[in-house]
Amino acid sequence: EMNEVSDASPAGESSYLERLVSRIHSKAHRYSAHHLCSRYRGYEIEIERDDGDDDWYIRVSPIGGSYLYDGWWRDSFDQTEQAAIREALRGAMILGG
């Protein structure tokens, strides 16, 4: 019985996270082909890279505040914008239900 509950929970979290990432991505302001900025619950999320073969650089901060995440996402050269947003949310620990 406990296995059924724990197995179901990650799937629910995963679909919630994917919907959230999709919403954040769709509302983003695009500065260039590989640079965008969006907001979520009072936080600014910015992801960028020089071209499609580089790692992502991620910045997350409360609007007008100090950075919670400010750095390169290592070995992310093959990751999508949506994956970078997911990493930003997790890395800055600002996920909320």
C-alpha positions as CSV (number, residue, x, y, z in Angstrom):
1,E,0.0,0.0,0.0
2,M,2.8,2.5,0.8
3,N,4.5,1.6,-2.5
4,E,1.4,2.5,-4.4
5,V,1.2,5.9,-2.7
6,S,4.9,6.8,-3.2
7,D,4.8,5.5,-6.8
8,A,1.8,7.7,-7.6
9,S,3.2,10.9,-6.0
10,P,6.2,11.5,-8.2
11,A,4.0,11.1,-11.3
12,G,1.6,13.8,-10.0
13,E,4.5,16.1,-9.1
14,S,6.1,15.5,-12.5
15,S,3.0,16.5,-14.4
16,Y,2.5,19.5,-12.2
17,L,6.1,20.5,-12.8
18,E,5.8,20.1,-16.5
19,R,2.7,22.2,-16.7
20,L,4.4,24.9,-14.6
21,V,7.5,24.9,-16.7
22,S,5.4,25.1,-19.8
23,R,3.5,28.1,-18.4
24,I,6.6,29.9,-17.4
25,H,8.2,29.2,-20.8
26,S,5.1,30.5,-22.7
27,K,5.1,33.8,-20.8
28,A,8.9,34.4,-21.2
29,H,10.3,37.5,-22.8
30,R,12.8,36.4,-25.4
31,Y,15.9,38.6,-25.8
32,S,17.5,36.3,-28.4
33,A,17.4,32.8,-29.7
34,H,19.1,31.5,-26.5
35,H,18.2,34.1,-23.9
36,L,14.9,34.4,-22.1
37,C,13.5,35.8,-18.9
38,S,10.2,35.0,-17.1
39,R,8.6,35.5,-13.7
40,Y,7.1,33.1,-11.3
41,R,5.5,34.0,-7.9
42,G,7.6,37.1,-7.5
43,Y,10.9,35.6,-8.8
44,E,12.7,36.4,-12.0
45,I,14.1,33.5,-13.9
46,E,16.7,34.1,-16.6
47,I,18.3,31.5,-18.7
48,E,20.9,32.0,-21.5
49,R,23.7,30.5,-23.5
50,D,25.8,31.7,-26.3
51,D,24.6,29.2,-28.8
52,G,22.8,25.8,-28.9
53,D,26.0,23.8,-28.0
54,D,26.9,25.7,-24.8
55,D,25.9,25.1,-21.2
56,W,23.0,27.2,-19.8
57,Y,23.7,30.1,-17.5
58,I,20.9,30.5,-15.0
59,R,19.9,33.4,-12.7
60,V,17.0,33.3,-10.3
61,S,16.2,36.1,-7.8
62,P,13.2,37.6,-6.1
63,I,12.3,40.7,-8.1
64,G,14.7,43.4,-6.8
65,G,16.5,41.0,-4.5
66,S,19.7,38.9,-4.3
67,Y,20.3,35.9,-6.5
68,L,19.2,32.4,-5.3
69,Y,20.8,30.8,-8.3
70,D,23.5,32.5,-10.3
71,G,25.8,30.3,-12.3
72,W,26.4,27.7,-15.0
73,W,24.4,24.6,-15.1
74,R,27.2,22.0,-15.7
75,D,27.0,19.6,-18.7
76,S,23.7,21.1,-19.8
77,F,24.8,21.7,-23.4
78,D,22.3,19.1,-24.7
79,Q,19.3,20.3,-22.5
80,T,16.3,22.3,-23.7
81,E,15.0,25.7,-22.5
82,Q,12.3,23.9,-20.6
83,A,14.9,21.7,-18.8
84,A,16.8,24.8,-17.9
85,I,13.7,26.4,-16.4
86,R,13.1,23.2,-14.5
87,E,16.7,23.3,-13.2
88,A,16.2,27.0,-12.2
89,L,13.1,26.2,-10.2
90,R,14.7,23.2,-8.4
91,G,18.1,24.8,-7.9
92,A,16.7,28.0,-6.4
93,M,14.3,25.9,-4.4
94,I,11.2,28.0,-5.3
95,L,8.8,25.3,-6.3
96,G,5.4,25.6,-4.6
97,G,2.1,23.9,-5.1
